[in-house]
Amino acid sequence: MPKQKTRKSIVRRFRFTKTGKVIRRQTGRRHLKAGKSQKRLMNLKKTKEVTGFYAKKLRKLMGK
């Protein structure tokens, strides 16, 4: 049976921590910043953890 190929698009968007958690960046920070408050933009800088079903699916697609 052939090996599972890694999804390169997913590798670029998600990372793993040493404990195995899946980390992603938040959307909405590229343009149209004038309409967003400074507080909101600061909060969008933070990374989020992917949990549940999607985290499991991402691990499989990344070959982990």
PyMOL Python script that loads the backbone (N, CA, C, O; Angstrom):
from pymol import cmd

cmd.read_pdbstr("""\
ATOM      1  N   MET A   1       0.843  -1.189   0.000  1.00  0.00           N
ATOM      2  CA  MET A   1       0.000   0.000   0.000  1.00  0.00           C
ATOM      3  C   MET A   1       0.888   1.252   0.000  1.00  0.00           C
ATOM      4  O   MET A   1       1.852   1.313   0.763  1.00  0.00           O
ATOM      5  N   PRO A   2       0.582   2.253  -0.842  1.00  0.00           N
ATOM      6  CA  PRO A   2       1.432   3.451  -0.905  1.00  0.00           C
ATOM      7  C   PRO A   2       1.307   4.322   0.347  1.00  0.00           C
ATOM      8  O   PRO A   2       0.327   4.257   1.090  1.00  0.00           O
ATOM      9  N   LYS A   3       2.338   5.133   0.544  1.00  0.00           N
ATOM     10  CA  LYS A   3       2.343   6.035   1.700  1.00  0.00           C
ATOM     11  C   LYS A   3       1.329   7.149   1.525  1.00  0.00           C
ATOM     12  O   LYS A   3       0.978   7.515   0.403  1.00  0.00           O
ATOM     13  N   GLN A   4       0.860   7.689   2.649  1.00  0.00           N
ATOM     14  CA  GLN A   4      -0.034   8.840   2.647  1.00  0.00           C
ATOM     15  C   GLN A   4       0.784  10.085   2.315  1.00  0.00           C
ATOM     16  O   GLN A   4       1.787  10.354   2.976  1.00  0.00           O
ATOM     17  N   LYS A   5       0.374  10.848   1.302  1.00  0.00           N
ATOM     18  CA  LYS A   5       1.106  12.059   0.941  1.00  0.00           C
ATOM     19  C   LYS A   5       0.715  13.200   1.867  1.00  0.00           C
ATOM     20  O   LYS A   5      -0.432  13.298   2.304  1.00  0.00           O
ATOM     21  N   THR A   6       1.678  14.055   2.159  1.00  0.00           N
ATOM     22  CA  THR A   6       1.443  15.217   3.011  1.00  0.00           C
ATOM     23  C   THR A   6       0.797  16.317   2.180  1.00  0.00           C
ATOM     24  O   THR A   6       1.228  16.581   1.057  1.00  0.00           O
ATOM     25  N   ARG A   7      -0.238  16.963   2.726  1.00  0.00           N
ATOM     26  CA  ARG A   7      -0.878  18.093   2.043  1.00  0.00           C
ATOM     27  C   ARG A   7      -0.029  19.325   2.275  1.00  0.00           C
ATOM     28  O   ARG A   7       0.027  19.833   3.395  1.00  0.00           O
ATOM     29  N   LYS A   8       0.633  19.816   1.238  1.00  0.00           N
ATOM     30  CA  LYS A   8       1.557  20.936   1.372  1.00  0.00           C
ATOM     31  C   LYS A   8       0.839  22.229   1.747  1.00  0.00           C
ATOM     32  O   LYS A   8       1.408  23.057   2.457  1.00  0.00           O
ATOM     33  N   SER A   9      -0.392  22.419   1.289  1.00  0.00           N
ATOM     34  CA  SER A   9      -1.143  23.635   1.631  1.00  0.00           C
ATOM     35  C   SER A   9      -1.424  23.685   3.134  1.00  0.00           C
ATOM     36  O   SER A   9      -1.441  24.760   3.733  1.00  0.00           O
ATOM     37  N   ILE A  10      -1.641  22.540   3.725  1.00  0.00           N
ATOM     38  CA  ILE A  10      -1.925  22.463   5.163  1.00  0.00           C
ATOM     39  C   ILE A  10      -0.645  22.665   5.973  1.00  0.00           C
ATOM     40  O   ILE A  10      -0.667  23.289   7.034  1.00  0.00           O
ATOM     41  N   VAL A  11       0.470  22.133   5.466  1.00  0.00           N
ATOM     42  CA  VAL A  11       1.750  22.279   6.157  1.00  0.00           C
ATOM     43  C   VAL A  11       2.114  23.753   6.305  1.00  0.00           C
ATOM     44  O   VAL A  11       2.689  24.155   7.316  1.00  0.00           O
ATOM     45  N   ARG A  12       1.775  24.564   5.288  1.00  0.00           N
ATOM     46  CA  ARG A  12       2.109  25.990   5.330  1.00  0.00           C
ATOM     47  C   ARG A  12       1.217  26.782   6.298  1.00  0.00           C
ATOM     48  O   ARG A  12       1.618  27.837   6.790  1.00  0.00           O
ATOM     49  N   ARG A  13       0.034  26.283   6.562  1.00  0.00           N
ATOM     50  CA  ARG A  13      -0.928  27.035   7.379  1.00  0.00           C
ATOM     51  C   ARG A  13      -0.980  26.634   8.841  1.00  0.00           C
ATOM     52  O   ARG A  13      -1.418  27.419   9.682  1.00  0.00           O
ATOM     53  N   PHE A  14      -0.541  25.428   9.156  1.00  0.00           N
ATOM     54  CA  PHE A  14      -0.654  24.918  10.514  1.00  0.00           C
ATOM     55  C   PHE A  14       0.694  24.440  11.025  1.00  0.00           C
ATOM     56  O   PHE A  14       1.562  24.045  10.246  1.00  0.00           O
ATOM     57  N   ARG A  15       0.861  24.480  12.345  1.00  0.00           N
ATOM     58  CA  ARG A  15       2.087  24.003  12.994  1.00  0.00           C
ATOM     59  C   ARG A  15       1.708  23.111  14.156  1.00  0.00           C
ATOM     60  O   ARG A  15       0.574  23.143  14.634  1.00  0.00           O
ATOM     61  N   PHE A  16       2.662  22.314  14.608  1.00  0.00           N
ATOM     62  CA  PHE A  16       2.471  21.501  15.795  1.00  0.00           C
ATOM     63  C   PHE A  16       3.346  22.023  16.908  1.00  0.00           C
ATOM     64  O   PHE A  16       4.480  22.439  16.670  1.00  0.00           O
ATOM     65  N   THR A  17       2.826  22.005  18.131  1.00  0.00           N
ATOM     66  CA  THR A  17       3.646  22.319  19.292  1.00  0.00           C
ATOM     67  C   THR A  17       4.360  21.034  19.692  1.00  0.00           C
ATOM     68  O   THR A  17       4.085  19.969  19.139  1.00  0.00           O
ATOM     69  N   LYS A  18       5.268  21.131  20.643  1.00  0.00           N
ATOM     70  CA  LYS A  18       5.994  19.941  21.091  1.00  0.00           C
ATOM     71  C   LYS A  18       5.074  18.926  21.764  1.00  0.00           C
ATOM     72  O   LYS A  18       5.349  17.725  21.774  1.00  0.00           O
ATOM     73  N   THR A  19       3.973  19.436  22.329  1.00  0.00           N
ATOM     74  CA  THR A  19       3.032  18.529  22.995  1.00  0.00           C
ATOM     75  C   THR A  19       2.024  17.936  22.022  1.00  0.00           C
ATOM     76  O   THR A  19       1.211  17.097  22.409  1.00  0.00           O
ATOM     77  N   GLY A  20       2.069  18.368  20.744  1.00  0.00           N
ATOM     78  CA  GLY A  20       1.189  17.781  19.731  1.00  0.00           C
ATOM     79  C   GLY A  20      -0.055  18.584  19.418  1.00  0.00           C
ATOM     80  O   GLY A  20      -0.903  18.127  18.652  1.00  0.00           O
ATOM     81  N   LYS A  21      -0.186  19.778  19.996  1.00  0.00           N
ATOM     82  CA  LYS A  21      -1.345  20.614  19.687  1.00  0.00           C
ATOM     83  C   LYS A  21      -1.178  21.226  18.295  1.00  0.00           C
ATOM     84  O   LYS A  21      -0.056  21.469  17.849  1.00  0.00           O
ATOM     85  N   VAL A  22      -2.300  21.473  17.612  1.00  0.00           N
ATOM     86  CA  VAL A  22      -2.266  22.082  16.288  1.00  0.00           C
ATOM     87  C   VAL A  22      -2.543  23.576  16.447  1.00  0.00           C
ATOM     88  O   VAL A  22      -3.527  23.969  17.074  1.00  0.00           O
ATOM     89  N   ILE A  23      -1.659  24.411  15.870  1.00  0.00           N
ATOM     90  CA  ILE A  23      -1.748  25.862  16.009  1.00  0.00           C
ATOM     91  C   ILE A  23      -2.034  26.482  14.642  1.00  0.00           C
ATOM     92  O   ILE A  23      -1.496  26.034  13.629  1.00  0.00           O
ATOM     93  N   ARG A  24      -2.880  27.511  14.617  1.00  0.00           N
ATOM     94  CA  ARG A  24      -3.169  28.224  13.378  1.00  0.00           C
ATOM     95  C   ARG A  24      -3.137  29.723  13.618  1.00  0.00           C
ATOM     96  O   ARG A  24      -3.250  30.171  14.759  1.00  0.00           O
ATOM     97  N   ARG A  25      -2.985  30.503  12.555  1.00  0.00           N
ATOM     98  CA  ARG A  25      -3.049  31.956  12.649  1.00  0.00           C
ATOM     99  C   ARG A  25      -4.482  32.400  12.430  1.00  0.00           C
ATOM    100  O   ARG A  25      -5.279  31.669  11.842  1.00  0.00           O
ATOM    101  N   GLN A  26      -4.813  33.591  12.900  1.00  0.00           N
ATOM    102  CA  GLN A  26      -6.162  34.100  12.733  1.00  0.00           C
ATOM    103  C   GLN A  26      -6.286  34.881  11.432  1.00  0.00           C
ATOM    104  O   GLN A  26      -5.313  35.442  10.929  1.00  0.00           O
ATOM    105  N   THR A  27      -7.500  34.906  10.901  1.00  0.00           N
ATOM    106  CA  THR A  27      -7.758  35.609   9.645  1.00  0.00           C
ATOM    107  C   THR A  27      -8.158  37.057   9.926  1.00  0.00           C
ATOM    108  O   THR A  27      -8.475  37.412  11.061  1.00  0.00           O
ATOM    109  N   GLY A  28      -8.140  37.882   8.890  1.00  0.00           N
ATOM    110  CA  GLY A  28      -8.651  39.247   8.999  1.00  0.00           C
ATOM    111  C   GLY A  28      -7.619  40.297   9.342  1.00  0.00           C
ATOM    112  O   GLY A  28      -7.970  41.356   9.863  1.00  0.00           O
ATOM    113  N   ARG A  29      -6.337  40.030   9.061  1.00  0.00           N
ATOM    114  CA  ARG A  29      -5.294  40.985   9.428  1.00  0.00           C
ATOM    115  C   ARG A  29      -4.520  41.535   8.239  1.00  0.00           C
ATOM    116  O   ARG A  29      -3.585  42.314   8.425  1.00  0.00           O
ATOM    117  N   ARG A  30      -4.882  41.153   7.037  1.00  0.00           N
ATOM    118  CA  ARG A  30      -4.101  41.528   5.854  1.00  0.00           C
ATOM    119  C   ARG A  30      -4.422  42.925   5.335  1.00  0.00           C
ATOM    120  O   ARG A  30      -3.514  43.705   5.048  1.00  0.00           O
ATOM    121  N   HIS A  31      -5.694  43.241   5.213  1.00  0.00           N
ATOM    122  CA  HIS A  31      -6.050  44.557   4.682  1.00  0.00           C
ATOM    123  C   HIS A  31      -7.342  45.023   5.336  1.00  0.00           C
ATOM    124  O   HIS A  31      -7.910  44.317   6.169  1.00  0.00           O
ATOM    125  N   LEU A  32      -7.808  46.212   4.962  1.00  0.00           N
ATOM    126  CA  LEU A  32      -8.996  46.845   5.569  1.00  0.00           C
ATOM    127  C   LEU A  32      -8.812  47.021   7.083  1.00  0.00           C
ATOM    128  O   LEU A  32      -9.732  46.783   7.866  1.00  0.00           O
ATOM    129  N   LYS A  33      -7.622  47.437   7.469  1.00  0.00           N
ATOM    130  CA  LYS A  33      -7.304  47.575   8.894  1.00  0.00           C
ATOM    131  C   LYS A  33      -7.887  48.848   9.497  1.00  0.00           C
ATOM    132  O   LYS A  33      -8.068  48.934  10.712  1.00  0.00           O
ATOM    133  N   ALA A  34      -8.178  49.826   8.665  1.00  0.00           N
ATOM    134  CA  ALA A  34      -8.668  51.111   9.174  1.00  0.00           C
ATOM    135  C   ALA A  34     -10.013  50.961   9.884  1.00  0.00           C
ATOM    136  O   ALA A  34     -10.317  51.718  10.806  1.00  0.00           O
ATOM    137  N   GLY A  35     -10.802  50.007   9.465  1.00  0.00           N
ATOM    138  CA  GLY A  35     -12.113  49.790  10.068  1.00  0.00           C
ATOM    139  C   GLY A  35     -12.086  48.953  11.321  1.00  0.00           C
ATOM    140  O   GLY A  35     -13.126  48.724  11.938  1.00  0.00           O
ATOM    141  N   LYS A  36     -10.904  48.490  11.711  1.00  0.00           N
ATOM    142  CA  LYS A  36     -10.783  47.647  12.896  1.00  0.00           C
ATOM    143  C   LYS A  36     -10.043  48.407  13.991  1.00  0.00           C
ATOM    144  O   LYS A  36      -9.114  49.167  13.721  1.00  0.00           O
ATOM    145  N   SER A  37     -10.471  48.189  15.224  1.00  0.00           N
ATOM    146  CA  SER A  37      -9.834  48.886  16.343  1.00  0.00           C
ATOM    147  C   SER A  37      -8.453  48.302  16.609  1.00  0.00           C
ATOM    148  O   SER A  37      -8.156  47.178  16.204  1.00  0.00           O
ATOM    149  N   GLN A  38      -7.619  49.067  17.289  1.00  0.00           N
ATOM    150  CA  GLN A  38      -6.261  48.630  17.615  1.00  0.00           C
ATOM    151  C   GLN A  38      -6.297  47.399  18.505  1.00  0.00           C
ATOM    152  O   GLN A  38      -5.472  46.496  18.367  1.00  0.00           O
ATOM    153  N   LYS A  39      -7.256  47.372  19.417  1.00  0.00           N
ATOM    154  CA  LYS A  39      -7.397  46.239  20.326  1.00  0.00           C
ATOM    155  C   LYS A  39      -7.723  44.965  19.544  1.00  0.00           C
ATOM    156  O   LYS A  39      -7.181  43.893  19.815  1.00  0.00           O
ATOM    157  N   ARG A  40      -8.613  45.109  18.574  1.00  0.00           N
ATOM    158  CA  ARG A  40      -9.010  43.966  17.755  1.00  0.00           C
ATOM    159  C   ARG A  40      -7.831  43.455  16.927  1.00  0.00           C
ATOM    160  O   ARG A  40      -7.627  42.247  16.815  1.00  0.00           O
ATOM    161  N   LEU A  41      -7.061  44.370  16.352  1.00  0.00           N
ATOM    162  CA  LEU A  41      -5.895  43.991  15.557  1.00  0.00           C
ATOM    163  C   LEU A  41      -4.835  43.309  16.424  1.00  0.00           C
ATOM    164  O   LEU A  41      -4.180  42.365  15.979  1.00  0.00           O
ATOM    165  N   MET A  42      -4.669  43.781  17.645  1.00  0.00           N
ATOM    166  CA  MET A  42      -3.712  43.165  18.556  1.00  0.00           C
ATOM    167  C   MET A  42      -4.136  41.738  18.901  1.00  0.00           C
ATOM    168  O   MET A  42      -3.301  40.838  18.987  1.00  0.00           O
ATOM    169  N   ASN A  43      -5.430  41.541  19.096  1.00  0.00           N
ATOM    170  CA  ASN A  43      -5.931  40.205  19.415  1.00  0.00           C
ATOM    171  C   ASN A  43      -5.836  39.261  18.228  1.00  0.00           C
ATOM    172  O   ASN A  43      -5.710  38.049  18.407  1.00  0.00           O
ATOM    173  N   LEU A  44      -5.897  39.808  17.007  1.00  0.00           N
ATOM    174  CA  LEU A  44      -5.780  38.979  15.810  1.00  0.00           C
ATOM    175  C   LEU A  44      -4.349  38.495  15.577  1.00  0.00           C
ATOM    176  O   LEU A  44      -4.128  37.569  14.796  1.00  0.00           O
ATOM    177  N   LYS A  45      -3.380  39.114  16.248  1.00  0.00           N
ATOM    178  CA  LYS A  45      -1.987  38.687  16.122  1.00  0.00           C
ATOM    179  C   LYS A  45      -1.767  37.320  16.762  1.00  0.00           C
ATOM    180  O   LYS A  45      -0.900  36.559  16.333  1.00  0.00           O
ATOM    181  N   LYS A  46      -2.549  37.017  17.782  1.00  0.00           N
ATOM    182  CA  LYS A  46      -2.354  35.790  18.555  1.00  0.00           C
ATOM    183  C   LYS A  46      -2.704  34.545  17.736  1.00  0.00           C
ATOM    184  O   LYS A  46      -3.541  34.592  16.835  1.00  0.00           O
ATOM    185  N   THR A  47      -2.055  33.449  18.065  1.00  0.00           N
ATOM    186  CA  THR A  47      -2.368  32.185  17.402  1.00  0.00           C
ATOM    187  C   THR A  47      -3.456  31.464  18.189  1.00  0.00           C
ATOM    188  O   THR A  47      -3.633  31.679  19.388  1.00  0.00           O
ATOM    189  N   LYS A  48      -4.175  30.609  17.481  1.00  0.00           N
ATOM    190  CA  LYS A  48      -5.254  29.843  18.097  1.00  0.00           C
ATOM    191  C   LYS A  48      -4.943  28.362  17.988  1.00  0.00           C
ATOM    192  O   LYS A  48      -4.228  27.921  17.088  1.00  0.00           O
ATOM    193  N   GLU A  49      -5.489  27.613  18.916  1.00  0.00           N
ATOM    194  CA  GLU A  49      -5.336  26.164  18.888  1.00  0.00           C
ATOM    195  C   GLU A  49      -6.533  25.557  18.160  1.00  0.00           C
ATOM    196  O   GLU A  49      -7.676  25.952  18.390  1.00  0.00           O
ATOM    197  N   VAL A  50      -6.261  24.605  17.289  1.00  0.00           N
ATOM    198  CA  VAL A  50      -7.323  23.869  16.608  1.00  0.00           C
ATOM    199  C   VAL A  50      -7.637  22.661  17.473  1.00  0.00           C
ATOM    200  O   VAL A  50      -6.738  21.917  17.866  1.00  0.00           O
ATOM    201  N   THR A  51      -8.924  22.467  17.771  1.00  0.00           N
ATOM    202  CA  THR A  51      -9.295  21.369  18.670  1.00  0.00           C
ATOM    203  C   THR A  51     -10.316  20.444  18.011  1.00  0.00           C
ATOM    204  O   THR A  51     -10.868  20.750  16.954  1.00  0.00           O
ATOM    205  N   GLY A  52     -10.545  19.334  18.649  1.00  0.00           N
ATOM    206  CA  GLY A  52     -11.605  18.414  18.263  1.00  0.00           C
ATOM    207  C   GLY A  52     -11.357  17.670  16.968  1.00  0.00           C
ATOM    208  O   GLY A  52     -10.234  17.263  16.669  1.00  0.00           O
ATOM    209  N   PHE A  53     -12.412  17.503  16.215  1.00  0.00           N
ATOM    210  CA  PHE A  53     -12.414  16.718  14.993  1.00  0.00           C
ATOM    211  C   PHE A  53     -11.418  17.247  13.967  1.00  0.00           C
ATOM    212  O   PHE A  53     -10.716  16.470  13.320  1.00  0.00           O
ATOM    213  N   TYR A  54     -11.356  18.568  13.819  1.00  0.00           N
ATOM    214  CA  TYR A  54     -10.477  19.153  12.808  1.00  0.00           C
ATOM    215  C   TYR A  54      -9.001  18.941  13.134  1.00  0.00           C
ATOM    216  O   TYR A  54      -8.191  18.744  12.228  1.00  0.00           O
ATOM    217  N   ALA A  55      -8.651  18.977  14.393  1.00  0.00           N
ATOM    218  CA  ALA A  55      -7.265  18.745  14.796  1.00  0.00           C
ATOM    219  C   ALA A  55      -6.853  17.324  14.428  1.00  0.00           C
ATOM    220  O   ALA A  55      -5.744  17.093  13.946  1.00  0.00           O
ATOM    221  N   LYS A  56      -7.741  16.395  14.656  1.00  0.00           N
ATOM    222  CA  LYS A  56      -7.483  14.994  14.330  1.00  0.00           C
ATOM    223  C   LYS A  56      -7.303  14.818  12.825  1.00  0.00           C
ATOM    224  O   LYS A  56      -6.410  14.100  12.373  1.00  0.00           O
ATOM    225  N   LYS A  57      -8.161  15.480  12.059  1.00  0.00           N
ATOM    226  CA  LYS A  57      -8.117  15.406  10.600  1.00  0.00           C
ATOM    227  C   LYS A  57      -6.822  16.026  10.066  1.00  0.00           C
ATOM    228  O   LYS A  57      -6.204  15.485   9.149  1.00  0.00           O
ATOM    229  N   LEU A  58      -6.416  17.156  10.639  1.00  0.00           N
ATOM    230  CA  LEU A  58      -5.186  17.832  10.207  1.00  0.00           C
ATOM    231  C   LEU A  58      -3.962  16.984  10.500  1.00  0.00           C
ATOM    232  O   LEU A  58      -3.034  16.933   9.694  1.00  0.00           O
ATOM    233  N   ARG A  59      -3.954  16.320  11.644  1.00  0.00           N
ATOM    234  CA  ARG A  59      -2.826  15.451  11.979  1.00  0.00           C
ATOM    235  C   ARG A  59      -2.662  14.357  10.927  1.00  0.00           C
ATOM    236  O   ARG A  59      -1.546  14.031  10.523  1.00  0.00           O
ATOM    237  N   LYS A  60      -3.783  13.797  10.491  1.00  0.00           N
ATOM    238  CA  LYS A  60      -3.745  12.735   9.498  1.00  0.00           C
ATOM    239  C   LYS A  60      -3.236  13.267   8.156  1.00  0.00           C
ATOM    240  O   LYS A  60      -2.414  12.625   7.501  1.00  0.00           O
ATOM    241  N   LEU A  61      -3.725  14.438   7.752  1.00  0.00           N
ATOM    242  CA  LEU A  61      -3.325  15.016   6.466  1.00  0.00           C
ATOM    243  C   LEU A  61      -1.862  15.454   6.455  1.00  0.00           C
ATOM    244  O   LEU A  61      -1.238  15.504   5.395  1.00  0.00           O
ATOM    245  N   MET A  62      -1.316  15.771   7.625  1.00  0.00           N
ATOM    246  CA  MET A  62       0.083  16.194   7.718  1.00  0.00           C
ATOM    247  C   MET A  62       1.004  15.002   7.965  1.00  0.00           C
ATOM    248  O   MET A  62       2.222  15.162   8.040  1.00  0.00           O
ATOM    249  N   GLY A  63       0.440  13.841   8.089  1.00  0.00           N
ATOM    250  CA  GLY A  63       1.255  12.647   8.278  1.00  0.00           C
ATOM    251  C   GLY A  63       1.824  12.504   9.657  1.00  0.00           C
ATOM    252  O   GLY A  63       2.923  11.972   9.813  1.00  0.00           O
ATOM    253  N   LYS A  64       1.104  12.968  10.684  1.00  0.00           N
ATOM    254  CA  LYS A  64       1.579  12.860  12.071  1.00  0.00           C
ATOM    255  C   LYS A  64       0.721  11.869  12.834  1.00  0.00           C
ATOM    256  O   LYS A  64       0.955  11.634  14.020  1.00  0.00           O
TER     257      LYS A  64
END
""", "prot")
cmd.dss("prot")
cmd.show_as("cartoon", "prot")
cmd.util.cbc("prot")
cmd.orient("prot")
